[in-house]
Structures are given as structure tokens and as C-alpha cells.
């Protein structure tokens, strides 16, 4: 669930501080599902599951006349668009928005994003997770990719 943490940090860095004062901002996960998947990634690294969840960001009392909510919507889209491609996670569909007007100045806004993240474990004698007579720790795997082609140039230039 690292993506919910990353988006929380991104929003806090790019929205006015007043949005986050008190109990006005609540990020949480909802509709979590765990799929059992055990695959060898490398000699000492395993994929131990896939977690699907909805990352929910609730903003209470958003002062929509002072701070345009479209800034929030654009920030979420920018964050999703700039995520580097990865085999470790996927944004399943477009973010959804829910805006409830409280009065003539304030609105409650909820942004939801459906996310899939792979769960990995790396062999570690001091790890917390026992599996098949070994111990593992939670971590992303280190994978070395081979280039598709290698050009070798000799002294003769061939």
C-alpha cells in the first residue's frame, strides 16, 4: 500500500496547508482484497500475493470559493500520469470523485482510486515471515534485466 502513502505526501506538498488542518483530511483504504499468488521472482525473492484496494482521500470542509477543487482533481491526475511504469503496481481505472456541498462556502470532497499492488518477500534469516522452512522480509525485489541486444565493437570497429 505504498501508493496511498505516496499520493498523500504529494497532495500535502502541493495543496495549501489550510486543507490539512485539524481532522479535515483523511486518507484510508477501502474494499481490500488479497489474492494468494506465490511465484519465484529470483533465487531468493518471491511474489507472495496481490492486494487490490481502493485508496480513498476525504477532504471535509473544503473552502471551494477560496481554493478551486479542480486543483485537487488535476493534482490527482498529474500524480497518476507521472507514476513510472512498473510491474509492482497498477492503477485499475480512472479516479472517481464525490462532491457534497455543505453550505455556500464549504464542500466535502472524496477522491477514490482503485489500485493493485504486488506483495513481495525477500529471503532474510532475520525476516518476520516464515515460509517453506525459510524466513523472509517484506521488500520489493531487485531484478536485473538483460538488454535486448548488445553491440560489441572491437578494435577494428566491427
C-alpha positions in Angstrom: 0.0 0.0 0.0 2.9 2.3 -0.8 0.9 4.2 -3.4 -1.6 5.6 -1.0 1.3 6.9 1.1 3.0 8.4 -2.0 -0.2 10.2 -3.1 -0.8 11.5 0.5 2.7 13.0 0.5 2.2 14.5 -2.9 -1.1 16.1 -2.0 0.3 17.6 1.2 3.2 19.0 -0.6 1.1 20.7 -3.3 -2.1 21.8 -1.7 -2.5 24.8 0.7 -1.8 23.9 4.4 -5.3 25.1 5.4 -6.8 22.0 3.7 -5.0 19.7 6.2 -5.6 21.5 9.5 -7.4 19.5 12.2 -9.4 16.5 11.2 -10.2 17.8 7.7 -8.1 15.3 5.6 -8.4 11.5 6.0 -6.6 9.1 3.6 -7.6 5.4 4.1 -8.0 2.1 2.2 -11.4 0.5 1.5 -12.6 -2.7 -0.2 -9.4 -4.5 0.3 -8.9 -7.9 -1.4 -5.9 -10.3 -1.1 -5.1 -12.7 -3.8 -2.9 -15.7 -3.0 -0.1 -15.8 -5.5 3.3 -17.4 -4.9 5.8 -17.0 -7.7 9.6 -17.1 -7.7 10.9 -13.8 -8.8 14.6 -14.6 -8.4 16.5 -17.2 -6.4 15.8 -15.6 -3.0 12.8 -13.4 -3.9 9.1 -14.4 -4.1 5.9 -12.7 -5.0 3.7 -13.6 -2.1 0.4 -12.1 -3.1 -1.5 -9.3 -4.9 -3.5 -6.7 -2.9 -6.3 -4.8 -4.5 -7.8 -1.8 -2.7 -9.5 1.5 -3.1 -7.3 4.4 -1.9 -9.8 7.0 -0.5 -8.9 10.6 0.3 -11.6 12.5 2.2 -11.5 16.3 2.5 -14.0 17.8 4.9 -15.0 21.4 4.7 -13.1 22.2 1.5 -13.4 26.0 1.1 -14.3 25.8 -2.6 -14.8 29.5 -3.0 -11.2 30.2 -1.9 -9.5 27.1 -3.2 -10.7 25.7 -6.5 -11.4 21.9 -6.1 -10.1 21.5 -9.7 -6.6 21.9 -8.3 -7.2 18.7 -6.3 -8.6 16.9 -9.3 -5.7 18.0 -11.5 -3.1 17.1 -8.9 -4.5 13.5 -8.6 -4.4 13.1 -12.4 -0.9 14.5 -12.6 0.3 12.1 -9.9 -1.3 9.1 -11.7 0.1 10.2 -15.1 3.6 10.7 -13.7 3.8 7.3 -12.0 6.7 5.4 -13.5 5.7 2.2 -15.3 6.2 -0.8 -13.0 5.4 -4.4 -12.7 4.8 -3.8 -9.0 1.5 -1.9 -9.2 -1.3 -0.7 -11.4 -4.0 1.9 -11.3 -7.0 -0.1 -12.3 -9.3 2.7 -13.5 -9.8 6.4 -13.5 -10.2 8.1 -10.1 -13.7 8.8 -9.0 -14.9 12.0 -7.3 -17.7 12.8 -5.0 -18.5 16.4 -4.0 -21.1 17.2 -1.4 -22.0 20.8 -0.8 -22.2 21.6 2.9 -23.2 25.3 2.5 -22.4 28.2 0.3 -18.7 28.2 1.2 -17.7 24.6 2.0 -17.9 21.1 0.5 -16.9 17.6 1.4 -14.8 16.0 -1.4 -13.9 12.4 -1.7 -11.4 11.1 -4.3 -11.1 7.3 -4.8 -8.6 5.4 -6.8 -8.6 1.6 -7.4 -5.1 0.2 -7.1 -3.4 -3.2 -7.4 -0.1 -3.8 -5.7 2.1 -6.9 -5.7 3.4 -8.1 -2.4 7.0 -9.3 -2.4 9.2 -11.0 0.1 12.9 -11.4 0.1 14.8 -14.2 1.9 16.3 -12.9 5.1 17.4 -15.1 8.1 16.0 -12.3 10.4 12.8 -11.8 8.5 9.4 -11.8 10.1 7.7 -14.2 7.6 8.2 -17.9 7.8 7.6 -19.8 4.5 8.8 -23.3 3.5 11.5 -23.6 6.2 13.0 -20.2 5.4 12.4 -16.6 6.7 11.5 -13.6 4.6 11.1 -9.9 5.0 8.7 -7.6 3.0 10.6 -5.8 0.2 10.4 -5.1 -3.4 12.6 -7.4 -5.5 15.8 -6.4 -7.1 15.6 -7.5 -10.7 18.4 -7.2 -13.3 17.2 -7.0 -16.9 19.2 -8.1 -19.9 19.3 -5.7 -22.7 17.5 -6.9 -25.9 20.7 -6.5 -27.9 24.3 -5.9 -27.2 26.6 -4.3 -29.8 30.2 -5.3 -29.4 32.8 -3.1 -31.1 36.2 -4.5 -31.5 39.4 -2.6 -32.2 38.8 -2.9 -35.9 35.4 -1.2 -35.5 33.4 -4.3 -36.3 
